[in-house]
């Protein structure tokens, strides 16, 4: 397990278990945004640390539809 922040995040590009984990997190975020009430939502990226959990293609589409503020 790398201790370097950049090396750790690079593993998300090659390790199937981390890719699966990221996909599951994105699905939870997507469902949560769909189920939330109208209005401003603040979302904090805590999974990967570089925002890719919030900025996948499906999440981008949801964020564009809503007034969402993100913090990574």
C-alpha positions in Angstrom: 0.0 0.0 0.0 1.6 3.3 -1.1 2.0 6.1 1.4 2.4 8.8 -1.3 -0.9 10.6 -2.0 -0.3 10.6 -5.8 0.6 6.9 -5.9 -2.5 6.1 -3.9 -4.8 7.9 -6.3 -3.1 6.4 -9.3 -4.1 3.0 -8.0 -7.7 4.0 -8.8 -6.8 3.8 -12.5 -5.5 0.2 -12.3 -6.8 -1.7 -9.3 -10.2 -3.4 -10.0 -11.2 -3.4 -6.3 -10.6 0.4 -6.0 -12.5 1.0 -9.2 -15.4 -1.0 -7.9 -15.3 0.9 -4.6 -15.4 4.2 -6.5 -18.3 3.0 -8.7 -20.3 2.0 -5.6 -19.6 5.4 -3.9 -20.7 7.2 -7.1 -23.9 5.2 -7.2 -24.7 6.1 -3.6 -24.0 9.8 -4.3 -26.2 9.7 -7.4 -29.1 8.0 -5.5 -28.8 10.5 -2.6 -28.9 13.5 -5.0 -31.9 12.1 -6.8 -33.7 11.6 -3.5 -32.9 14.9 -1.9 -35.3 17.8 -1.6 -35.0 20.8 -4.0 -32.6 23.5 -3.0 -29.0 24.0 -2.4 -27.0 20.9 -1.4 -23.4 20.9 -0.1 -21.5 17.8 -0.9 -18.1 17.0 0.6 -15.8 14.5 -1.2 -14.4 12.1 1.4 -13.9 8.9 -0.6 -11.0 9.3 -2.9 -9.7 12.7 -1.8 -9.2 14.2 -5.3 -12.9 14.6 -6.2 -13.3 11.8 -8.7 -16.1 10.4 -6.5 -18.1 13.5 -7.2 -17.0 14.3 -10.7 -17.7 11.0 -12.6 -19.8 11.3 -15.7 -23.1 10.3 -14.1 -22.5 12.6 -11.1 -21.6 15.6 -13.4 -25.0 15.2 -15.1 -26.8 15.3 -11.8 -24.8 18.2 -10.5 -25.6 20.2 -13.6 -29.4 19.7 -12.9 -29.1 20.8 -9.3 -27.7 23.8 -7.4 -24.9 21.8 -5.7 -21.8 23.2 -4.0 -19.0 20.7 -3.8 -15.9 20.7 -1.5 -13.0 18.4 -2.1 
